[in-house]
């Protein structure tokens, strides 16, 4: 298994207190504008993956992307809604407004044709000249010029110095299966493994998949893991991240804290074994795919929130991310997803911010049977978790697994987000057990492919438009 880490890095001029003004965090500066972006790494990751492990060159993919950008696409309902929700921020940046808003500054509507000629030219330039055009050439120079003019700190040198990391995956066992997932700086694989380790101490198969007991138990395990996330997780190249978080003995200790009759209060993080000595090496899209030759891929990519920093670098069509908000901009201050962090996830030059990405592959008897991952901020972890539980513990086909009601608890804030489709009877009993509920019509987007009874099955999340294809 190969883990390709193309996570963004903090620019060289970044400082731990760069968003603190008069002792208080400026929560807008880490989300919108020139200071919100980390040095992008996705293109470098794709190039490495295609060159070392693919059959088609990156150039082929870029030329296809350029055609889509040039020809345009009809804006779907959800995309139009995102433009509408972010139009005030998009208006702040001339190039972004010119692409995504009309001449009167109003949002493009559903069904409008969105063409991106600048992005098409960028894709073709990279296809022709290689990724050096992006990381060391015209794109880098244009980005630095815009940053200097708009109060940013990213430079051409930051782009030129970016390096993809090859990492060892997190590997845990669960009821006779092995789960291979993303290591730090993502928290996804660590806490996916931690939650599964906790749940292995209970017989989920004896519960109904959407029963009160099932939701209550899994929620309590989520809370314990997310409390540890807030304290321990960060870029393992900069801070010590204990391997003991996925230790089964530690999970057994945490499991003993769960009461089935009421929601527990988790005051803070736990203390995994060997926490100072056994350490890990220091607008989201997900796709999963597999082929008959035994190649499996689980890939998560993002610019963070919708339209990232809302900045499109003029003449390039490239939207910059706002991944700096994934750092702990000040201890105890929540980010855009309500997650809080500690010193382990503080900003430092060259450091990668903590992520929730959870691209995972599940094996049985050493052979892959499921590739899965999700989009949706911190719910990525819990969506992936639930997909794995529904396929392993309840034996559901992957399409059915993805259609089950979802729920999510991230310790802080103390609320259980849950889809209404679970039903009023279940919701009433959960409230009676002390859970503070936040009801949602739908949550997240999970994509998966499985091998079941010798046949591939692909599944696209039924909550959003799109499709999965099996050739």
C-alpha positions in Angstrom: 0.0 0.0 0.0 1.2 3.5 -0.9 0.0 6.7 0.9 0.5 9.8 -1.2 0.3 12.9 1.0 -0.3 16.1 -1.0 -1.7 18.1 2.0 -1.1 21.8 1.9 1.7 23.4 4.0 1.9 26.7 5.8 4.0 29.3 3.9 7.5 30.0 5.2 6.3 33.4 6.6 3.5 31.8 8.6 3.5 32.3 12.4 1.6 30.6 15.2 -0.2 33.9 16.1 -0.7 35.2 12.5 -4.5 35.4 13.0 -4.5 36.9 16.5 -5.4 40.6 16.7 -5.2 42.3 20.1 -5.2 39.0 21.9 -8.3 37.6 20.0 -8.5 35.3 17.0 -9.6 36.9 13.7 -11.7 34.0 12.6 -12.4 35.6 9.1 -8.7 36.0 8.1 -8.1 32.2 8.2 -11.1 31.5 6.0 -11.3 34.3 3.4 -8.7 36.2 1.5 -4.9 36.2 1.0 -3.9 34.9 4.4 -6.2 31.9 4.3 -4.3 29.7 1.8 -1.7 27.0 2.5 0.8 26.1 -0.2 -1.2 23.7 -2.5 0.1 20.1 -3.0 -2.7 18.3 -4.8 -1.1 18.7 -8.3 2.2 17.4 -7.1 0.5 14.4 -5.5 -1.4 13.6 -8.7 1.7 13.8 -10.8 3.6 11.4 -8.5 0.7 9.0 -8.4 0.3 9.0 -12.2 4.0 8.7 -12.9 4.8 5.9 -10.4 1.5 4.0 -10.2 -0.7 4.9 -13.2 -1.0 3.7 -16.7 -1.9 7.1 -18.3 0.3 10.2 -18.0 -0.9 13.2 -16.1 -0.9 15.1 -19.4 -3.8 13.0 -20.6 -5.9 13.8 -17.6 -5.1 17.5 -17.7 -6.1 17.7 -21.4 -9.4 16.1 -20.6 -9.9 18.5 -17.6 -9.0 21.4 -19.9 -11.7 20.4 -22.4 -14.4 20.2 -19.6 -13.3 23.7 -18.4 -13.3 25.1 -21.9 -16.6 23.6 -23.0 -18.3 24.3 -19.6 -21.0 22.5 -17.7 -24.5 23.4 -16.6 -24.5 24.5 -12.9 -26.3 21.9 -10.8 -28.7 22.8 -7.9 -26.2 22.3 -5.1 -23.4 24.2 -6.9 -25.8 27.2 -7.5 -26.7 27.1 -3.8 -23.0 27.3 -2.8 -22.4 30.3 -5.1 -25.5 32.0 -3.6 -24.4 31.3 0.0 -20.9 32.7 -0.7 -21.7 35.6 -3.1 -20.8 38.3 -0.6 -17.3 37.0 -0.1 -16.9 36.2 -3.8 -17.7 39.9 -4.6 -14.6 40.9 -2.8 -12.3 39.4 -5.4 -12.6 40.7 -9.0 -11.6 37.5 -10.8 -13.8 35.3 -8.6 -16.8 37.6 -9.1 -16.3 37.7 -12.8 -16.5 33.9 -13.0 -19.2 33.0 -10.5 -21.4 36.1 -10.5 -23.2 38.0 -13.3 -22.6 41.6 -14.3 -25.0 42.8 -11.5 -23.1 40.8 -8.9 -25.9 38.2 -8.5 -25.2 34.5 -8.4 -25.3 32.4 -11.5 -28.4 30.3 -11.4 -29.0 26.6 -11.7 -28.7 25.4 -15.3 -26.4 28.3 -16.4 -23.4 27.2 -18.5 -20.2 27.8 -16.5 -17.1 28.0 -18.8 -13.6 28.4 -17.3 -11.2 29.4 -20.1 -8.4 30.6 -17.8 -8.5 27.2 -16.0 -8.4 25.4 -19.3 -5.3 27.4 -20.3 -3.6 26.5 -17.0 -4.4 22.8 -17.4 -2.9 22.9 -21.0 0.1 24.8 -19.8 0.9 22.2 -17.1 0.2 19.4 -19.6 2.7 20.9 -22.0 5.4 22.1 -19.6 5.0 19.8 -16.6 4.2 20.7 -13.0 7.2 22.9 -12.9 5.1 25.5 -14.7 2.9 25.6 -11.6 5.4 25.1 -8.9 8.4 27.0 -10.2 7.2 29.0 -13.2 4.5 31.4 -14.4 1.8 30.3 -12.0 4.2 30.6 -9.0 5.3 34.1 -10.1 1.7 35.3 -10.7 0.6 34.0 -7.3 3.4 35.8 -5.5 2.6 39.0 -7.3 -1.1 38.8 -6.3 -0.2 37.9 -2.7 2.2 40.9 -2.3 -0.5 43.2 -3.7 -3.2 41.9 -1.4 -1.5 41.3 2.0 -0.7 37.6 1.5 2.4 35.7 2.5 2.7 32.8 0.0 5.6 33.2 -2.3 7.0 31.5 -5.4 9.7 30.0 -3.2 6.9 28.3 -1.1 5.5 26.7 -4.2 9.0 25.7 -5.5 9.8 24.1 -2.1 6.7 22.1 -1.8 7.3 18.3 -1.4 4.9 15.4 -1.6 5.3 13.0 1.3 5.0 9.2 1.0 3.8 7.8 4.3 3.0 4.5 6.0 -0.7 4.0 6.3 -2.6 3.4 9.6 -3.5 -0.2 9.8 -5.9 -1.7 12.3 -7.9 -5.0 12.5 -11.6 -5.2 13.0 -13.6 -8.5 13.3 -11.3 -10.4 11.0 -10.8 -7.6 8.6 -7.9 -5.2 8.1 -8.5 -1.5 7.6 -5.8 0.5 5.8 -6.2 4.3 6.1 -4.7 7.8 6.1 -2.0 8.6 8.7 -1.2 12.0 10.3 -1.5 14.9 9.4 -4.9 13.4 8.8 -6.8 12.4 11.9 -9.1 10.2 9.8 -7.2 6.9 9.8 -6.2 7.3 13.5 -9.6 7.9 14.8 -11.4 5.6 12.4 -9.2 2.9 13.8 -9.6 4.1 17.4 -13.4 4.0 17.2 -13.5 0.6 15.5 -11.2 -0.7 18.3 -13.6 0.6 20.9 -16.6 -0.9 19.2 -14.9 -4.3 18.8 -15.6 -4.7 22.6 -19.3 -4.8 21.8 -21.5 -7.1 19.8 -22.9 -4.7 17.2 -24.2 -7.6 15.2 -26.8 -8.3 17.9 -28.2 -4.8 17.5 -30.5 -3.4 14.9 -28.4 -1.2 12.5 -30.5 2.0 13.2 -31.6 1.2 16.7 -31.2 3.5 19.7 -28.6 1.2 21.3 -26.5 1.1 18.1 -26.6 4.9 17.6 -26.0 5.6 21.3 -23.0 3.2 21.5 -21.3 4.4 18.3 -21.9 8.1 19.4 -20.2 7.5 22.7 -17.2 6.0 20.9 -17.1 9.0 18.6 -17.0 11.4 21.5 -14.1 9.6 23.1 -12.0 9.6 19.9 -12.7 13.3 19.0 -11.7 14.4 22.5 -8.3 12.7 21.8 -8.2 14.3 18.4 -8.5 17.8 19.9 -5.5 17.2 22.1 -3.1 14.8 20.4 -3.4 15.2 16.6 -1.2 17.3 14.4 1.4 17.0 11.7 3.6 14.1 13.0 6.6 15.7 11.3 6.4 18.5 13.8 4.7 17.1 17.0 4.5 13.8 18.8 1.4 11.8 17.8 1.1 8.7 19.9 0.6 5.3 18.1 -1.2 4.2 21.3 -4.3 6.0 20.1 -4.9 2.9 18.0 -3.8 0.4 20.7 -6.5 -2.2 21.4 -5.7 -2.2 25.2 -6.3 1.6 25.3 -9.5 1.1 23.4 -10.7 -1.5 25.9 -10.1 1.0 28.7 -12.1 3.7 26.8 -14.9 1.2 26.1 -15.4 0.6 29.9 -16.3 4.3 30.2 -19.4 3.9 28.0 -22.7 3.5 29.7 -25.6 2.2 27.6 -28.3 3.9 29.7 -27.2 7.5 29.3 -25.0 9.8 27.3 -21.6 10.3 29.0 -19.7 13.4 29.8 -16.2 13.4 28.3 -14.2 16.0 30.2 -11.2 15.8 27.9 -8.6 13.6 26.2 -7.3 10.3 27.4 -3.7 9.1 27.9 -2.8 6.4 25.4 0.1 4.1 26.2 3.6 5.1 25.5 2.3 8.6 24.5 5.8 10.1 24.6 7.8 7.4 23.0 5.9 5.4 20.4 5.0 8.0 17.8 3.8 8.3 14.2 6.4 9.4 11.7 6.7 12.8 11.9 -14.8 21.5 -0.7 -14.0 18.1 -0.6 -14.2 15.5 -3.3 -13.7 11.7 -2.8 -13.5 8.9 -5.3 -13.0 5.2 -4.8 -12.1 2.8 -7.7 -10.8 -0.7 -8.4 -10.0 -2.8 -11.4 -9.8 -6.5 -12.2 -6.0 -6.4 -12.1 -6.1 -5.8 -8.3 -5.5 -2.0 -8.3 -7.5 -0.2 -5.7 -7.6 3.6 -5.0 -9.2 5.7 -2.4 -8.6 9.4 -2.9 -9.8 12.5 -1.1 -9.1 16.1 -2.3 -10.3 19.4 -1.0 -10.0 23.2 -1.0 -11.7 23.1 2.4 -14.9 25.1 2.5 -16.9 26.1 -0.6 -14.7 27.9 -3.1 -11.8 27.8 -0.5 -10.4 31.3 0.2 -12.8 32.7 -2.4 -9.7 33.8 -4.3 -9.0 33.0 -7.9 -5.6 34.0 -9.0 -6.1 36.3 -12.0 -5.4 34.8 -15.4 -5.1 31.3 -14.0 -8.6 30.1 -13.1 -7.2 28.4 -10.0 -9.2 28.8 -6.8 -6.9 28.9 -3.8 -7.8 26.8 -0.7 -8.5 28.1 2.8 -6.7 25.2 4.5 -5.0 27.4 7.0 -8.3 27.4 8.9 -7.6 23.7 9.6 -4.8 24.7 12.0 -5.6 25.7 15.5 -5.5 29.5 15.0 -5.7 29.9 18.7 -6.1 27.2 21.4 -9.7 26.5 22.1 -11.0 28.6 19.1 -13.2 26.5 16.7 -12.6 26.4 13.0 -15.2 26.5 10.3 -16.4 23.1 11.2 -16.6 23.7 15.0 -13.5 21.7 15.7 -11.1 22.9 18.3 -7.4 22.1 18.6 -4.4 22.4 20.9 -0.7 23.1 20.5 -0.2 20.0 18.5 -2.0 21.6 15.6 -0.6 25.1 16.0 0.6 27.0 12.9 4.3 26.6 12.0 6.2 27.3 8.7 6.1 24.2 6.4 3.7 22.4 8.7 0.7 20.5 7.4 -2.7 21.3 9.0 -4.7 18.6 10.6 -7.3 17.0 8.3 -10.3 14.7 8.6 -9.7 12.9 5.3 -10.2 9.2 5.7 -9.6 7.4 2.4 -9.6 3.8 3.4 -9.3 0.3 2.0 -10.7 -2.8 3.8 -9.2 -6.2 3.4 -10.5 -9.7 4.2 -7.9 -12.5 4.2 -5.4 -10.1 2.8 -7.5 -9.2 -0.3 -9.2 -5.8 -0.8 -13.0 -5.9 -0.6 -13.9 -2.2 0.0 -12.5 1.2 -0.9 -14.4 4.0 0.8 -14.1 7.7 1.8 -16.2 10.8 2.1 -16.6 14.5 1.8 -18.1 16.7 4.6 -15.5 18.1 7.0 -15.2 16.2 10.3 -18.1 14.0 9.3 -15.8 12.4 6.8 -14.5 10.2 9.6 -17.9 9.2 10.9 -19.3 8.7 7.4 -16.5 6.3 6.6 -16.9 4.6 9.9 -20.6 4.0 9.4 -20.0 2.6 5.8 -17.5 0.1 7.2 -19.7 -0.9 10.1 -22.7 -1.4 7.9 -20.7 -3.6 5.4 -18.8 -5.7 8.1 -21.2 -5.9 11.1 -24.5 -6.0 9.2 -23.4 -7.5 5.9 -25.1 -4.8 3.8 -24.3 -4.4 0.1 -22.4 -1.2 -0.4 -25.3 0.7 -2.0 -27.5 -0.1 1.0 -24.7 0.8 3.4 -24.4 4.3 2.0 -28.2 4.9 2.2 -28.4 4.2 6.0 -29.2 7.2 8.3 -26.0 9.0 9.4 -25.1 10.6 12.7 -22.0 12.4 13.9 -20.6 13.6 17.3 -17.2 15.4 17.5 -17.1 15.9 21.3 -17.1 19.7 21.0 -19.7 21.1 20.6 -21.6 18.6 22.7 -24.3 17.7 20.2 -25.3 14.7 18.2 -26.0 15.6 14.5 -28.3 13.1 13.1 -30.4 12.6 10.0 -34.2 12.9 10.5 -34.8 9.7 8.5 -33.8 7.7 11.6 -37.4 8.3 12.9 -39.1 10.1 15.7 -39.2 7.1 18.1 -35.5 6.7 18.0 -34.9 10.4 18.3 -37.2 10.6 21.4 -35.3 7.8 23.2 -31.9 9.4 22.3 -33.1 12.6 23.9 -34.2 10.7 27.0 -30.7 9.2 27.3 -29.3 12.8 27.4 -28.2 13.4 23.9 -28.5 16.9 22.6 -29.7 16.5 19.0 -29.2 18.6 16.0 -31.5 17.3 13.2 -30.4 17.4 9.6 -32.2 16.4 6.4 -29.0 14.9 5.0 -25.3 14.7 5.9 -22.2 14.4 3.8 -21.3 12.4 0.7 -19.6 9.0 0.7 -18.3 7.1 -2.3 -17.3 3.5 -2.3 -16.6 0.4 -4.4 -16.7 -3.1 -3.1 -15.9 -6.6 -4.2 -18.8 -8.9 -3.2 -19.3 -12.5 -4.2 -16.6 -12.0 -6.9 -18.3 -9.0 -8.5 -17.5 -5.3 -8.2 -20.2 -3.1 -6.9 -19.8 0.7 -7.0 -21.9 3.1 -5.0 -22.5 6.9 -5.3 -24.0 8.6 -2.3 -27.8 8.8 -2.8 -27.9 12.2 -1.0 -26.3 14.1 -4.0 -26.6 14.0 -7.8 -24.2 11.8 -9.6 -23.6 8.2 -10.4 -21.2 5.3 -9.9 -20.1 3.2 -12.8 -19.0 -0.5 -13.0 -17.4 -1.4 -16.3 
